């Protein structure tokens, strides 16, 4: 799997206290181990996918179900814990874990928890140590990408110059359009960045096959290994041809 997709190992443990049984000599309540499952649901924002890699691909993530066997979180093959995606293209992936616990056909108390991956490249996460968090706003796992329109000429080349006052078009930065359908747009048009100014020229032969109404994304990366941030998305429009 690509280096820009990282993983985390999630463990967990549960117990349930019941009345003292007759199989031990003491009079104290007994600790037993419930069974059940945990549904892990990824939070990927309104688009449902994240850009990653070079060349860019759009990555989706499926929900994962883990088991609780004798009070311990396992994968479906009985191994301790479960592996989940931690980051995609540098973006941290938040997950919501929803446990379902039972003991002798009685459903036990539990609640969902949303969590972020561990910091600094760590991989081990113990679910019972976590506190519920709210994912930060942003187009990677919260706020929708801003909407706009890409207006292509009916004849002639498409040209555009973009200047940034935020210093985010430095050495190694990338700015480009993706054109097509999610999660795998079929076209990529790159800006040329010189001294903080991004310029693009798309010859008419390259943009004329793009039908009106196609989806576009304007993507920025601060460097080759930086997250790909969606700056703008929306439909493609074509200039009117004179009657």
BELSULDA-V488708 format. One record per helix or strand of 3 or more residues. SS is the DSSP state (H for helix, E for strand). FROM is the first residue (numbers start at 1). LEN is the number of residues. If there is no record, write none. Layout:
{{SS,FROM,LEN} {SS,FROM,LEN}}
This chain:
{{E,5,7} {E,16,3} {E,30,3} {E,35,9} {E,50,3} {E,57,3} {E,64,6} {E,72,3} {E,82,7} {E,94,10} {E,113,3} {E,124,3} {H,127,3} {E,147,6} {E,158,6} {E,174,7} {E,187,4} {E,192,3} {E,197,6} {H,204,4} {E,215,7} {E,229,10}}
